[in-house]
Amino acid sequence: MNRRQLLHRCGAGFGALALSDMIARSGLCAGESAADARGTMASNPLASRAPHFPARAKRVIFLFMHGGPSHVDTFDYKPELIKHHGQPLPFEKPRIQFAQTGNLLRSPWKFRRYGQCGAWVSDLFPHVGRCVDDITFIRSIHGSNEAHGGALLKMHTGSDTFVRPSMGAWISYGLGSENESLPSFITISPTLGHGGVRNFGSAFLPPIHQATRIGSAKKRKAEEDSIVPNLTNPDIPAELQALQLNFATDLDQLKRPAPHSMADADLDARIESFELAFRMQTEAPEVLEIDSESESTLKLYGIDGGPTDSFGRQCLLARRLSESGVRFVQSSHAYWDQHSDLKEQHGTLAEQVDRPIAGLLTDLKQRGLLDETLLIWGAEFGRTPTAQGDNGRDHNPHAFTYWMAGGGVKAGFSHGESDEFGFYSTKDKVHVHDLHATILHLLGLDHERLTYRYGGRDFRLTDVEGSVVDQIFA
């Protein structure tokens, strides 16, 4: 046998040796927190990784109310609005406003005290009101953008002007997934306006960390097919699919210009998406099948064909995904943008979500999941206490309310205040960057250490700002 024959016959063997070395090296990388010193990602970017310090929460469910519910009509009680209804605001309005507003407008809904903590909640949310002893209210959130698009991007990515990774992508990048057969970040029925896919994208982070989208903002009809089309392929056996995946991966690898090149990001994302889709076939169908739930559970979420049915399904699905190890689940509801018809439209929208939200919180608590799951409710901004037209409110990023439950936050607690009418945050103000820093901290992530080098600098979710609001920690 000459040298040429030897190389020809043993070529596959050399390839096997190279592959074994690659596997061994990737195995060494698998336990790293996010990336090695050179910034190259571990071989399995969704592998569960240790936090920076002991976490109070393992996962997040974010209930996002797109459009901006009015804080002064929901969870921020302002009796002065009743006393001064119809009168001018006694201090200056912001220099920049989305639109002009008139005099003060009292809330059309009554507020009542709930629970042992005595929190005030309006009649829009009676079911959530009964859960206040498990909730921390933050009534002093403020942002910087009066328009939906910029405000949504600020809330989701930390920036209202530049393309940045979304909060869910950062959390996926920092912690990975608890279940490698499911995505680490899932968004349910997201709206595609006002920032679009950037609200759940990964920007310059590895693309595997962007959200997997389930459903759309349009109401899904009962007779439609699965909410995740083409999830399974019953016509092709799993063994043959695995061979096809390996073959496609081999072909893609031939196009690779150099090992660990930044130009390979799209190629890596394609391979990783194929692999994740293959793994999802074994577990996702069962997780997404909510009909297996008991009748009492479906009733708890308001899944009965009525106005609560659609969002009830979203909330139940969020619980099932979170319970199965998805790190960050977002469920969106639209469209809370009542420049007019406030009483009619806010009433209709609140009826759709109040019972499902309370059902989700109650269900998480009953199953022992609330302590390790951070449940968040909020929007891109609030609304003005002054009237727009006869019965509407304009955008207000200067003061709005978020609430959290579980995941290491205090129960039956309120933090921060807005002014006597609810126009500006005044006491213990919490900026959007502070909110992001706090969420990351509850997950065991230091917002100043969770960075990614891109374009010659280190980026983070909170940019160069943000302070942890540890006053709300249990």
Secondary structure, 3 states (H helix, E strand, C coil): CCHHHHHHHHHHHHHHHHHHHHHHHHHHHCCCCCECCCCCECCCCCCCCCCCCCCCCCEEEEEEEECCCCHHHCCCCCHHHHHCCCCCCCCCCCCCCCCCCCCECCCCCCEEEECCCCEEEECCCHHHHCCHHHEEEEEEEECCCCCHHHHHHHHHHCCCCCCCCCHHHHHHHHHCCCCCCCCCEEEECCCCCCCHHHHHCCCCCCHHHCCEEECCCCCCCCCCCCCCCCCCCCCCCHHHHHHHHHHHHHHHHHCCCCCCCHHHHHHHHHHHHHHHHHHHHHHHHHHHCHHHCCHHHHHHCCCCCCCCHHHHHHHHHHHHHHHCCCCEEEEEEECCCCCCCHHHHHHHHHHHHHHHHHHHHHHHHHCCCHHHEEEEEECCCEEEEEECCCCCEEEECCCEEEEEECCCECCCEEECEECCCCCCEEECCEEHHHHHHHHHHHCCCCCCCCCEEECCEEECCCCCCCCCCHHHEC
